[in-house]
C-alpha cells in the first residue's frame, strides 16, 4: 500500500481511541472528568503534535524529485544551446548567400555600364558589412590580406570581387558550425581588400 501523509495522524488517532476505551473499561471512579480530559490532552501533545510537525514527505523522495528537476533543467539548457547554435549557423549561411548575390549583381552592373553608380556603391557597402560578419562568425578579426591577390585595374578588381564572394559562400556552406575556419577568414579578408580597392578605383574614375 503506498504511503500517505495522513497515515501517521490516523494511526495516532486509533491509538488514542483504544487508550480512551481502555481507561473507560477500567472504571476508575477516582478520576474526575477534568483529570480525564487532561490525560487525553497530554496524550495528544505527546503523540499527535510531533507527528504533525514532522516533514510528511520522506527525505529519499525529496532527493529523487530534486535530482529529476536538475536533470530536466540541464536537458532543457542543452537543447536551447543546440537550437541557438543551429540558428546562428543558418543566419551565417544566409549572409553568405546574400553576399554572393550582391557580388554577382555588382559585377553584372559594371559589365553593362562600365562604371559603378550610387546604387552599386550602396551594394558595395552592404557587401563589406556581410563579409565582416561572416569573418567574425568564423572567429577572425584581422583586416590583413595578401596584396598579390588584388589588382589596380577596376574591371579586373570587380570581376575578381564577384568570384571571391562566390567562393566565400561555398566555404561557409562547407564549414561545420562552431568551427574556427582559417580558410573562411582568409577568403573574407581578401574580399574586404577587393571591396576597398573597387571603392577607391570607382571614386577616382
Steps between C-alpha positions, in 0.01 A plus 500: 500500500654839404593733784260786563575817702182442708604153623706608810218722626238232433703238687543737796125565508430127510750461783332780696158345448619165626665664800182692586292183479749326722475775762121481491503123540720534810210683663736726692246692709780686672574698181283799445389611156745787514796276571387268226496793258851602606618146447368496144659840438836371618470204265421737211808713572720194535395323180303716255685833521849357423350305208346814348827693542696239309560526125222288340725407206792259540847645437565243229203627302625862534841405367347307212279792398791747526717274286230472234450879499872566458526241222203652317643853534836386361332323207301813415816714519682269257207505258487881509876515435475266201203690360682833534812362329292368210327837465831690495646260244198536271515879529867492393418278201226746402752787520733307270223447243408870506868595473540281192190652338618856566844424358344361182261798469786751529704306246212489250423869550860596431510290182193683368589857604879478530472693824333476842223746586365601841277192533792273416715668765223445757506132409876512543457632855254222575742247355771627734278469810402146407864399444597635844210318667597172334862546599401571861276190513796294376713630789706763318554873541814578297468738206827395339507322163749400237564804273594266215137388478377855424513693175530874428276459195131575572337253254727222620447593865120493462512165323734356762279635778196314364703177471629524857149573632374180337797300630443634851137389492607146407755486781242617756256229385767230536624616842332325797340726759706612800824441310771766466582488130822668387396444138180702550690773689767528230243508221299767682814711545579477128144600415514799737825616339342472155195695616719784625696495176184511285361787708822698466533440125133592445549829681797590280331392178 
